[in-house]
């Protein structure tokens, strides 16, 4: 009875919010959890679930997994609307259930916040878990990276017998392996992609504290790490990007090895970091029994998710929007931007709770790479902390005459619409929501939660 009422109330609340022209799953999910605290466990029991957690790449990895499972003939539900905390997941499970709790779709792809993971994972008992990476993210909310790592470790313990797909190149994530022993499947990138960044989130061995040595670097602290003192080092992954044939603004082509077999993989999302997401997704679905060839084929048909590298045209501006929220994610977006020197750049920095109220992270991101060798481009700064952003760019080497400050969402949309050619817009979370709604109304695109 409680379950019935909780599902009913959740559905009604969601419908009412839609009538009011609002999306959102937080309130309906909270109501359902209040009435039936174990609703997540009860509704997910009949489901075969694959969960994705980690700091960066969760959303894109989930979209890839969803596509791969769909192409392989599995009809799946996913928590696509954004809030990947327990209440949002509860609301999406209610939406997937009839009033008796019977699921409509029996396979679930669930993106889960690292902090909520230890609780949700224990309740959902997923068949497989993918851990993408661990970076410093919104320190005021999550604490140190080791705290995040511990939260994931506890979640995996509570999940019981789940297959665990871990990033072999991330010394933090890979250290979770001994706890899952024979159920681990590693993914990674076998070739160098970049330089070490000046600030590493994990410079020292998680086991003995000695400084790591690297055979090669991919991103930030990811790569071929090895501890010279205790010998803790990267494990050869089952799913690995072994070569990169091309990288372009529309996508890339890579060679991916899956359990000893090498496949050529066109990936329809740009940015070398999407190769990590691709490897993670392939590891996840092949752990569930999807054929490698089928999974690789799906990579050519991935559409970008909510705000994570989204493209549209506005007037004569070809806009790419990338959500940024921490130094590592920002570095990846900057690396993409540095590869498109003719593009104008728009940075929108807010300091809302969902962004992390401490914006000092911008000093850890490598904005310098945009101005190396005297490169210049048109730049707009906006958001509640536009002045901090402007100062950061000045220190990074921007010519102050190239930087404009634009305040207000409508004014910013006007300014973007007046640009020509490639434009890369990089907002933080609470800056993205109103800007995206404003741009969507001009472009004529559906709101994201529909
Ligand atoms: Zn060590």
Boltz pocket constraint, residues with backbone or C-beta under 6 A from the ligand:
constraints:
  - pocket:
      binder: B
      contacts: [[A, 205], [A, 206], [A, 207], [A, 208], [A, 209], [A, 210], [A, 227], [A, 228], [A, 229], [A, 230], [A, 231], [A, 232]]
      max_distance: 6.0
